[in-house]
Amino acid sequence: MSLRIFNTLTKQEEDFKPIEDKKVKMYVCGVTVYDDIHMGHARSIIVFDMITRYLRYRGYDVTHLTNFTDVDDKIINRAAEMGMEPLALSRMYIEKYFQDVDALGVKRANGYPKASENIPQIITMIQRIMDHGFAYKSEDGSVYFSVDKVKDYGRLTGQKLEDMQAGARVEVNELKRNPYDFALWKAAKPGEIFWDSPWGKGRPGWHIECSAMCTEYLGETIDIHGGGNDLMFPHHENEILQSEAANGRPLANYWVHNGMLQVQDAKMSKSLKNFFSVRDVLAKHSKEELRFYVLSAHYRGPQVYSEAALEEASASLKRLHNVYHELVSAQKMAHGSDDAKDLVDSFRSKFIEAMDQDFNTRAAISELFEAVREINKLLADGRLSSEGARSILGVLKEMDSVFAILPAEQASAEDRSGDMIDILIEVRNELRKRKQYDLADKIRERLKEKGVELQDTAEGVKWKRTGN
């Protein structure tokens, strides 16, 4: 069984073969830090967090970098509106970014390079591109990449250059030799932030920062380059041209793109004003619910955002959490004989099989709920042993090292809570033996008010959380 990844560059699934055995270098395009991140950003962030986690689960040593675009027209404009220095605005939103992604249970990347901190590397790469004949200086001191110098523009999108529409950040002006030429260096305008360069005062174009930082920190050719599929054109197409013009080598062997989060058939974005901030959504839903919602769909396809979809995901996750809590209790008090080895081995195998097919979290979650049905049967029939409960919890935690949807970070608190419930059940049983039914019923009622339902069965009293 080998990991297969859909490669946007070749438009097919391929066996994953890293450049260096069991080591993966991955660069993911991050956000432009001029506002809070929204749920569209969160989908991409969670997807690549999942990919990194799964690669590590499968034994790969992963170096994962995600950049911050902290110098940009949007940042400059927003800073002017707020009366702030652009880099101060960027720093503020980078801090808020980390607060939000931490709240989503996302593991930190190995590094977060910033455009403003890599100006020398950017200038060096631009100069190499010029030296190789792929760029020119304009009259105002800007530097543009000449698309006429390449013959295979559009490898990711599969379209010819003349058939493409210019993206939101493609500038058209009289200083360009071709309307599709894009800025590597932008000459400074009055009052704007700038750095000195061989071509005059200015700042980097959007695309060049990723090529320069990827080369600087990961090498001229990396294993995986990722981002949202809205970045394929023009950003990633231009990254390919720049990097190859400068280095003479492919930028990445595998290109991985997540689909967009949609609201009423439109991409969630700040420009359309149809976005929901991560902070606002986390005020109503747990991080586990948001992660489960995102991972319930295959990462490459679009995903529709709505409160109803989140509520549906929350209800499904509650079923899983109920089983988790029952297993926590069963590992201490179950009296069955089934060690659940077959179930554990089967789920682990099916989980890996699903995830090895292009990180198919949707299929993996389907297998998870098949396992939940079997676990419920074992619990209901009183067949599960304490050892079996422990082994099931073990494989669920393996899965959760990738998904982070179980209340694992609260395990110690949950265990203490479960211990207290078990003690109350023992007290209730003793009260019933003494025929003090009013007090026994009061314990049951109070637990129900607190979201714990007791079930009297032939095998004894069982409990589950109702989430009330």
C-alpha positions, 0 to 999 in steps of 0.5 A: 500500500503506497500513498497516492497524491493528485498532482495538479501539474499532471492532473492525475493521481501519482505514487508519492516519491519524495526527493529524499527517502522519508523526508518531505519538504512542503511549502503552502501559500499563506494569507495576506495579513490585512484582516482576520482570517475567515472560514475559507482560510480555515478550510485550507489551513485545516486541510494542510494541517491534516496533510502534514499530520498524515505524512508524519503518521505515515513515517515521513519527516516533514518540513512544512513552511507557510508564508505571510504576505506582509507587504501588499497593496491591500495592506498598504491601503488598510494601514492608511485607513487605520492610520498605522504603519503597514508592517505594524498592521501586518504584525497585529494580524499575524498575532491574531492569525496565530490565536485563531489557528491555535484555537482551531487545533492546528499544529504550527508549521516549521516556519512562517517566512515573511516577505518583509524579512526576505528582501535580500533573497527576493532581490537576488532572485530577481537579479538572476531572472534578469541575468537569464533574460526573462525580465526587464526594467521599466521606465519607472524602475519596476521590474517585470517578468516577460511572459513572451520568453516562455512557451508553456505558460499554464501548466497547472490550469491547462489553458493557453496564455491568450485564453486566460483572463487576468487575475485580480492581482494582474496589473495592466499598464503601459509600462508592460511590454505584454499585458500578462507580464507581471511585476517582480519589483514595484517602484515605490509610490509617494508615501509607500513603504519601500526598500532600496534595490539595484533598480531603485526604491520599491517593494516586491511583487506578490508572486516573487516572495514565495519563489524566493523564500521557498528556494531560500529555506527549502531548496530549488526543488521541493516535494509539495507546493500547496494552496487553494485552487484560487491561487493556481492562476496567476500566482502559482503559474507565475511562481513556476515561471520565476523559479524555473527562470532563476534556478533552471529546475522545477519548483515542485514535484507535486502541486496540491490544491484545496477546493474553495469554501462556497456560500450560495455558489460563490467563493467565500472571500472578503472582497465579496463580503460573504465571509464568516470570521473564524473567531465568530464561528468558534464562538458558537462551535468547538474547534473539533466541530469545525475540523470535523466539518472541514474533513468530512468533505474531500479536500479537492472539491468545493464545500458549501458553508452554512450554519445547517451544515455545521449543525449537521457535522456537530450532531454527527461528531456528538455520536463519536464523542458519546462512544469515546466517553463510553469507551473511557468508562468501559476500559475501567469497568467492562466485563465482556470477553471481546478484546476487539482486535479484529475491529481495531486491525480492520479500522486501522487498515481501512483508515490508512487505505482511505487516506493513502488515496489522496488524503481521502478524509471523507472515506476515512470518516465513513470507515470511522462511523462503520467502526462506531456502529460495531463498537456500539454493538459490542457495548450494547451486548456487553461483549467488550472487555476492558482490554478491548476498550483500551485497544479501540481507544488506542486506534481512535487516538491514532486516527485523531493524531491526524484529524484532531476531532476527539476531545483528546486535549481534555482527556485528563479532565474527561477521565476525572469527570468519568470517575465522578460519574462512576462514583455517583452510579455506585452511590445510586446502586447502593441507594436502590439496594436500600430501597431509597428510590427517591434519592436514587432517582434524584441522582439520575435526574441531576445527572441528566440535567448535566448532560449525562444519561443513565441506562439500566441494562442487564449488564449493569448501568451504562452512561453517555453524554447527551451534550445538553 
